Amino acid sequence: GGQPAGLSLMENVVKECMEEAGIPSDVTKQGIRPAGAISYEDYCGPLKDQGEGVMSRVVLFCFDLELPTDFVPTANDGEVESFFTWGLEDIGRSMDPEYDDPIKPNCYIVIIDYLLRSGAISPDSPKYLEILRKLRSGTCS
């Protein structure tokens, strides 16, 4: 979710985990850890193809959350349709442009960041440094 005024990043994560997945605050606080930030710029708007778009600057603060193995998240606020478990192979298949995808396109940048941080994408991979650079290509101020 967006970052509301008056809440710290961590307070907002705890709130969003409860709202979107029914994760109790104590479970979130026990399993959460900050994992960095991603930044990018996007040219968007209904008339962007005619040159009348808007430059949007985005900073996404990333957190890793480890949940108890028996915890089942529940969609609470209507923003999330459902939850499911995927392995690395499923994630890889979902990145195919032909895949009928249940994930919002702007979420892939967070998934790619996780795959890099976890070592699932190796520094030996083609264009590794370019991908790292692009994950932090936007202005963060």
TORMARGU-405682 format. One record per residue (C-alpha): residue in three letters; residue number from 1; y, z, x. Coordinates in steps of 0.001 Angstrom, whole numbers, plus 524288, in hexadecimal, padded with zeros to 5 digits. Layout:
+------+------+-------+-------+-------+
| resn | resi |    yy |    zz |    xx |
+------+------+-------+-------+-------+
|  ALA |  NUM |     Y |     Z |     X |
...
+------+------+-------+-------+-------+
// end
This chain:
+------+------+-------+-------+-------+
| resn | resi |    yy |    zz |    xx |
+------+------+-------+-------+-------+
|  GLY |    1 | 80000 | 80000 | 80000 |
|  GLY |    2 | 80E51 | 7FF74 | 80389 |
|  GLN |    3 | 814E0 | 80A6A | 80AEE |
|  PRO |    4 | 81D47 | 8127D | 8019D |
|  ALA |    5 | 8295B | 819AA | 8063B |
|  GLY |    6 | 82754 | 82830 | 80813 |
|  LEU |    7 | 818EF | 82784 | 80BE8 |
|  SER |    8 | 81372 | 82741 | 8199B |
|  LEU |    9 | 809E0 | 81C6D | 81CED |
|  MET |   10 | 7FEA1 | 8262B | 81C83 |
|  GLU |   11 | 80301 | 82BE9 | 80F76 |
|  ASN |   12 | 80368 | 81E2B | 809FB |
|  VAL |   13 | 7F5C9 | 81AEE | 80F11 |
|  VAL |   14 | 7F054 | 82731 | 808B9 |
|  LYS |   15 | 7F730 | 823B4 | 7FBE6 |
|  GLU |   16 | 7F288 | 8158A | 7FC34 |
|  CYS |   17 | 7E46F | 81978 | 7FF3A |
|  MET |   18 | 7E460 | 82204 | 7F318 |
|  GLU |   19 | 7EB46 | 81812 | 7EA6C |
|  GLU |   20 | 7E397 | 80C14 | 7EE72 |
|  ALA |   21 | 7D636 | 8118B | 7F1D9 |
|  GLY |   22 | 7D53F | 81F42 | 7EC34 |
|  ILE |   23 | 7D3D3 | 8252B | 7F9BC |
|  PRO |   24 | 7D762 | 833A1 | 7F957 |
|  SER |   25 | 7E241 | 8377E | 802AE |
|  ASP |   26 | 7D993 | 840AC | 80A88 |
|  VAL |   27 | 7CFB1 | 835BA | 80CD0 |
|  THR |   28 | 7DA8F | 82C78 | 81100 |
|  LYS |   29 | 7E0D6 | 8366D | 81A03 |
|  GLN |   30 | 7D3C4 | 83973 | 82066 |
|  GLY |   31 | 7CFEC | 82B3C | 822E1 |
|  ILE |   32 | 7DCC9 | 82426 | 8255B |
|  ARG |   33 | 7E265 | 82007 | 83259 |
|  PRO |   34 | 7EE16 | 81761 | 83589 |
|  ALA |   35 | 7E9F2 | 80A58 | 83B68 |
|  GLY |   36 | 7F6C6 | 8038C | 83E8A |
|  ALA |   37 | 7FF71 | 7F9A0 | 837EC |
|  ILE |   38 | 7FFB3 | 7EB0D | 83561 |
|  SER |   39 | 80C29 | 7E340 | 833CA |
|  TYR |   40 | 80EDE | 7D55C | 82FBB |
|  GLU |   41 | 818FB | 7CCB1 | 82963 |
|  ASP |   42 | 8166E | 7C3EB | 81DD3 |
|  TYR |   43 | 81E70 | 7B94A | 81774 |
|  CYS |   44 | 81BE5 | 7BAC8 | 808F0 |
|  GLY |   45 | 8213D | 7B8B9 | 7FB50 |
|  PRO |   46 | 81EF9 | 7AF57 | 7F007 |
|  LEU |   47 | 82776 | 7A4B8 | 7F64D |
|  LYS |   48 | 82339 | 7A677 | 8047C |
|  ASP |   49 | 81DA2 | 7989B | 80505 |
|  GLN |   50 | 82B28 | 7936E | 8019F |
|  GLY |   51 | 8314D | 79B76 | 80C86 |
|  GLU |   52 | 836AC | 7A601 | 8038A |
|  GLY |   53 | 82DCE | 7B14B | 806FF |
|  VAL |   54 | 8304A | 7BECD | 80C34 |
|  MET |   55 | 82C5F | 7C45B | 81961 |
|  SER |   56 | 82445 | 7D073 | 81722 |
|  ARG |   57 | 821E7 | 7DA2E | 82219 |
|  VAL |   58 | 815AD | 7E25A | 82078 |
|  VAL |   59 | 810AA | 7EE52 | 8279F |
|  LEU |   60 | 80353 | 7F37D | 823BA |
|  PHE |   61 | 7FF91 | 800FE | 828B2 |
|  CYS |   62 | 7F0DE | 80187 | 82A87 |
|  PHE |   63 | 7E7F9 | 80D38 | 828F5 |
|  ASP |   64 | 7D960 | 80E98 | 82A97 |
|  LEU |   65 | 7D2A8 | 81731 | 8209A |
|  GLU |   66 | 7C4FB | 81C72 | 82257 |
|  LEU |   67 | 7BF06 | 820EB | 81589 |
|  PRO |   68 | 7B317 | 82945 | 8130D |
|  THR |   69 | 7A71C | 82080 | 811D0 |
|  ASP |   70 | 7A4E0 | 824C2 | 803C3 |
|  PHE |   71 | 7B2F5 | 8228A | 7FF4C |
|  VAL |   72 | 7B4F4 | 817AF | 7F551 |
|  PRO |   73 | 7C30A | 81328 | 7F356 |
|  THR |   74 | 7C7B5 | 8102F | 7E592 |
|  ALA |   75 | 7D241 | 8069A | 7E18A |
|  ASN |   76 | 7DC85 | 80F32 | 7DB07 |
|  ASP |   77 | 7E99D | 808A1 | 7D95D |
|  GLY |   78 | 7E645 | 7FA89 | 7D60F |
|  GLU |   79 | 7EAE1 | 7F53D | 7E337 |
|  VAL |   80 | 7DCF9 | 7F4A3 | 7E866 |
|  GLU |   81 | 7D271 | 7EE03 | 7E048 |
|  SER |   82 | 7C68F | 7F394 | 7E73A |
|  PHE |   83 | 7C111 | 7F8AE | 7F402 |
|  PHE |   84 | 7B57F | 7F38B | 7FBA0 |
|  THR |   85 | 7AF59 | 7F52C | 808F4 |
|  TRP |   86 | 7AF2A | 7E9E1 | 81288 |
|  GLY |   87 | 7A943 | 7E874 | 81FF1 |
|  LEU |   88 | 7AF14 | 7E04D | 82AE6 |
|  GLU |   89 | 7A771 | 7D43C | 82691 |
|  ASP |   90 | 7AD26 | 7D545 | 818D7 |
|  ILE |   91 | 7BAD1 | 7D691 | 81E61 |
|  GLY |   92 | 7B8AB | 7CABF | 82711 |
|  ARG |   93 | 7B3F8 | 7C283 | 81B94 |
|  SER |   94 | 7BFA0 | 7C6C9 | 81377 |
|  MET |   95 | 7C8EF | 7C122 | 81D8E |
|  ASP |   96 | 7C402 | 7B361 | 81B1F |
|  PRO |   97 | 7CEE0 | 7ABE8 | 813F4 |
|  GLU |   98 | 7C4A2 | 7A735 | 80A21 |
|  TYR |   99 | 7C065 | 7B50B | 80679 |
|  ASP |  100 | 7C361 | 7B97C | 7F884 |
|  ASP |  101 | 7CA47 | 7C592 | 7FD06 |
|  PRO |  102 | 7CCF2 | 7D280 | 7F635 |
|  ILE |  103 | 7D65D | 7D717 | 800E5 |
|  LYS |  104 | 7E512 | 7D4EC | 800B5 |
|  PRO |  105 | 7E8D5 | 7CB63 | 80B94 |
|  ASN |  106 | 7F247 | 7D4CB | 81237 |
|  CYS |  107 | 7E728 | 7DE8D | 813F4 |
|  TYR |  108 | 7E043 | 7D5CE | 81DB9 |
|  ILE |  109 | 7EA15 | 7D8FB | 82844 |
|  VAL |  110 | 7E62C | 7E75A | 82716 |
|  ILE |  111 | 7D7BA | 7E3BC | 8278A |
|  ILE |  112 | 7D9EB | 7DB7B | 833C3 |
|  ASP |  113 | 7E126 | 7E6D7 | 83A1E |
|  TYR |  114 | 7D5A1 | 7EFC8 | 83714 |
|  LEU |  115 | 7CBD6 | 7E602 | 83C79 |
|  LEU |  116 | 7D3A6 | 7E555 | 84920 |
|  ARG |  117 | 7D4FB | 7F415 | 84A49 |
|  SER |  118 | 7C691 | 7F668 | 8476B |
|  GLY |  119 | 7C21D | 7EC64 | 85168 |
|  ALA |  120 | 7BBF5 | 7E372 | 84744 |
|  ILE |  121 | 7C530 | 7D90A | 84C82 |
|  SER |  122 | 7C38D | 7D942 | 85B33 |
|  PRO |  123 | 7CE27 | 7D734 | 86578 |
|  ASP |  124 | 7C589 | 7CBBD | 869B5 |
|  SER |  125 | 7C80A | 7C514 | 85C97 |
|  PRO |  126 | 7D051 | 7B8C4 | 85CC1 |
|  LYS |  127 | 7DEDF | 7BB71 | 85AD7 |
|  TYR |  128 | 7DCC7 | 7CA39 | 85AF3 |
|  LEU |  129 | 7EA17 | 7CD23 | 86104 |
|  GLU |  130 | 7F0DF | 7C392 | 857FB |
|  ILE |  131 | 7EAFF | 7CA70 | 84C2E |
|  LEU |  132 | 7EF61 | 7D7BC | 8515E |
|  ARG |  133 | 7FD2D | 7D276 | 85365 |
|  LYS |  134 | 7FDE7 | 7CC94 | 845CE |
|  LEU |  135 | 7F9CC | 7D973 | 83F85 |
|  ARG |  136 | 80679 | 7DF2C | 84491 |
|  SER |  137 | 80F56 | 7D361 | 843D8 |
|  GLY |  138 | 818FF | 7D87C | 839D9 |
|  THR |  139 | 824EB | 7E0FB | 83BB6 |
|  CYS |  140 | 821D3 | 7EF5F | 839E7 |
|  SER |  141 | 82FAE | 7F44F | 8386D |
+------+------+-------+-------+-------+
// end
